[in-house]
Amino acid sequence: MPGGSPAGRPLLVGVVHGLAGSGALSAVAIAASPDAFAAFAAVVLYAVGALIGMTLLASVAGPMLARVARAPSTARALVLVAGSASVVLGLIWGGRSLVALASL
């Protein structure tokens, strides 16, 4: 972002992802709540809880990941392990989904 703060772009990406994820929650809260106030309260409580949880996670993981980023070989190994684990997990879940769909 020219002229903006370095945190501006990640903040914008986070806001967009947060709003996208809250859409389904809002729909469920509205459908399941007896009135608008209860639905609003449920969404607000979820948002506050998510904010606290993400803040705690970032404050714990951030310093560790910053230290790893200073060692290129360690960072490369971490990316390789995380990427491989993601692919394997995706294949397992995808396979289970295909088996479940085939049995319908």
Secondary structure, 3 states (H helix, E strand, C coil): CCCCCCCHHHHHHHHHHHHHHHHHHHHHHHHHCCCHHHHHHHHHHHHHHHHHHHHHHHHHHHHHHHHHHCCHHHHHHHHHHHHHHHHHHHHHHHHHHHHHHHCC
